[in-house]
Amino acid sequence: MVEQPGDPVVEQRAQRASSRPGDVPTDVPTDVPTVVAALRAAGVVFAEDEAALLLEAATSPADLAARVARRCAGEPLEVVVGWAEFDGRRVPVVPGVFVPRRRSEALVEAADRLVATRAADGVRAGEPVVVLDVCCGTGALGVSLVARLRARGVATDLVLSDLDPAATRAARATVHALGVTGRVVTGDLFDAVPGELRGRVDVLLANVPYVPSDAVALLPREAREHEPRASLDGGGDGLDVLRRVATSAVDWLAPGGHLLTEATEDQAPVAAAVLAHVGTAVSVHHDDDHAVSVVVAAVRDT
């Protein structure tokens, strides 16, 4: 769900947000060269690219100056501009909610392939594909998967669930912004998921927190200081939330349904064992393009 310390993506993001509050300029000019200079002075590596995005987002010179100051103070770029690029779409992002990571596109791509394979095999032909996204945050994963399926003419039934009301408000904004039909519920994992979906979920996206508690302090400052700890901290070995998901997942998945989660390469074997323990057939795929391991658990067809 979040970058791990030592990951190349983490180091890149850490470099982009290496400033401290004392680095914030008191008067930020709004012409392009000085915006770039201000970002560079704050340690932003891709200053030119970020300057272009800040200029696009700004509604006035004063608004641009405020956004540049926020970015120089260490706020995530996605929060400052109000969106994150994910699976070719702009997903709305608001302060205090987990920022979707591009690495999680690997889950969406894997889920899309699984749905296509099942459709080719004629599984549940004519019925909507039920997609459940738990720990949904902004809803980027579930909404992106459904958008892909809709583009192929596949009917869907999407439910997004998160414990944090701020996250479910953000998920509703994503559903609206990307023109996808879906239900958004607030509750712990499956607690608020409509009961009629029990045993009918075809794709369960479980992009749960998986940073070990002791490693949270090693994350980039923009994650530590601007995202809820609950969306980062996965307990002692990072897999506590996944264990809770695993205990209930088989009750919600349809025959032939799949649960997909992500993990570091080191965590993946343990995550696979957790899911295998509840009776699912598990496979692990390391995605080099996204630098993440995708763990897939399948419920056998009856």
N, C-alpha and C positions, 0 to 999 in steps of 0.2 A: 504493500500500500504506500510505502514511502521509501525513499532512498536509504541505503545502508551506509554507515561510515566506511570509508575506504573505496567505495565504488567510484569509477571515473566520472559518472554523472554527478555524484555528490560533490566531488572536488570542483567540478566546473561551476556548479551552482554556488558553492562556498566562495569561490573566487569572485563571482558576480556580486555577492552580497557581503563583502568583507569589511564594509564600513562600520563605523561606530556612531552613536548619536551625536557625538561632538564634531563629526565631520560634516554635518548638515550646513550648507551655506546659508547665510542670512539673507542674501539677495541673489536669486538665481536668474540670470539673463535668459531670455526666451528665443534668441536666434540660435540656429542649428549648431554652429561651431562651439558656442559657449555651453549649450546643453551637453554636447558630447564631452567637452572638457570637464564639466562638473561631474558627469558620471564617471569619467576616467579617474578623476581625483578621489572619488569615493570607492575605487577599486572594481568598478564594473568592467569586465573584460570585453564584452560585446557592446561597447558604448554606442557605436554608430547604429547598430540594429535596434537597440533599446530606445535610442533617441527618436528614431523614426516611429516606433510604436507609441511613444509618449506624445509626440506631436500629433499623431493621428487621433489619439484619445482626447486630447485637450480641447476644451470648448472656448478658451480665451487665453490670452497671455498669462493672466493671473492663475488660471487653472493649471496651465502647463508648469508654471513655477512651483505650484504646490505639489504637483505630481512628481516633479524632478526632486524636490526636497524629500518627499516620502521615500522615493526609491533610493536616494543617497543615504537615508537613515536606515536602510536595510529591509524595508517592506518588500515582499515578493513582487516581481514585475507584474505577474498575473493579477494580483490584487489591485495594484496601482492602476492598471489599464482596464480592469474589470472583466477580463476573460482569459481563458487558457486555450491554446490550440490543442485539440485532441481528436485524433482520427479524422483529420481534415475539416474539423468544424470548430467554431468558436463557442466554447462552453462558458456561460456566465460564472464569474467568481466574485465572491464578496468576502470582506474581512471576517476572520474567525472561523472559516471553514477550510477543510483540507483541500489543497490545490491538486487537481488531477495531474498525474505524471504521465509523460509520453510513453514510458515503459509499459504502462498498463494497457496500451493498445494491443499488446501481445495477447492479452486475455480475450479482447474483443475479436481479434482475428482468428484465434483458435476456436472460439465459440461459433463464429460464423461458419467456419469449415465443418464443424460438427453438425450444425443444423443442415447445411447443404448435403452432407453425406446421408443423414437420416431421410431427408426429402427424396434423394435419389433412390433410396431403398423403399420408398413408399410408406414410411412409418407415419401413422396418424394423418394420412392424406386428407386434406380438406379442413382440418382442425387448426385453430390458431396455435402458434408456438408460444408457450408460456415462459416468460423470462422473469426471474426474480433476482433483484440486485440488493443484497444486504450490505450494511455498512456503506451505503451508496454515496455518502458525501454529496457532491454536486449532481450526482446521477449520471456522470459522464459515460460510464461503462454501459449501463443498461440502455440509456437513450441512444448511444452510438450503435450498439448492436441492433436495436430495433430499427433505427434509420437505415442500416445496411439491409436488413431483411425486407423492409417495406419497399426499398428501391428495386427489389427482385420480385415484388408482388406477393410476399409472404405475409399472411395475417398473423398478428401478434397480440398477446395479452401481457402487458408490462406492469410489474409492481416494483416500486423502489422503497426501501426501508432503511431507516437510520434512527438511532437513539436520540440524536441531537436535533432539537427543533430548528436550530439555525441551519443545519444541513438539509433538512427536509424542505425548509423554505427555499433554499438554494436549488434543490432538485426540482421543485415546482417551477422555478424560473427557467431551468434548463429545458424541461418538458415543453413549456410555452415557447421559449425562444427557438427551439429546433423543430417545432411543429409536430411533435410526437404525442400520441395518445398513451397515457399511462396513469396509474394510481400511485400516489405517494402517501406513505403511512409513517407515523412516528412511534417507534417502540424498539425494545431491545431484541435485536436479531429477528426472530420469527413471531414475536409476541403480538404484533399488530397486523400481521399478514392475513388477508381474508381466508377464513377456514376452508372455503370451497376449493382452494388451490392445493390443499393437502393431497399429496400423491399424484399431482398433475403437473408439476414444474418440469419443464424440459431442459431449461438452462438455469442453473443457480450460479450467479457471479458472486463470489465471496472474497472481495478484495479487502480483507481484514487487516487491522494493524499488525505488523510483524517485526517491528524493531524491538530487540531485547531491552528490558528496562534500563540496564546499566549502559546501553549504547545511545540512549536518547540524548544524553549530554554531548555526544560527539557529532550530532547532526549539524548541518549548516544552520547558522543563526536565524535565517529567515524561516526555517521550519520550526526550530525550538521556540522562537518568540512570537510567531504569528499564526501558528496552527494549534488546535486543541491537542493537548497531550494524549487524550483518549483516542485520537485518530492516528497516533504514532506508536504508542506503547503496547507491545504485544505480550508483556509479562516476562518472566525469567529467561526463557529461551526464545521469546518472540512468537510462540505458537499457542498461547493460552486461549485467545479468541477463536482460533481455528478449531481447537479441541471442542469448544462449546458449539460451534457450527456443526461439526461432524456428528455430534450426538443426536442432532435433530434432522440433519439433512436427508437421511434415507426415508424419513416419514413424509417429506415434502416432495421428493423427486419422483417423477413418473417412471414407470419401467422404461429402461433405455435412456433415461435422463442423465445429465452430466452436471457435476459441480466443478467449477474452475476457480483456482486461487493462484496467487503468485508468491514467490519466495526467493531468497537468495540461493545461489548454487549450493552453498554449504547447508542451508536449512532444508532444501528440497527433499532429501531422503527421509528426514524425520517427519516432515509434513506428509509425505506419501504414506509413511507408516501409520500416522494418526488416522488418515482417511481409510486405509486398508483395514484397520482394526474394527471399523464399523460395518465391514462387509462389502465394500465397493471394490471394483477393479480399478487399479490406479496406474497411471502412466505419468512420466515426467519428461518435459521437453524444454531444453535450454534454448532460448531465443537470443542468438548472438546480436541481431540487429537492435534489440531493445535491452540487452544485457540483463535478462531476468529469466528465471525458471518458471514455467507454467506447469502446475500440478493439476491433473484432470482425474476426477473420480467418476466412475460410471456405475449406474445401477443396471444390473442385467435385465434384459427383457424377460417377461414371464411368458 
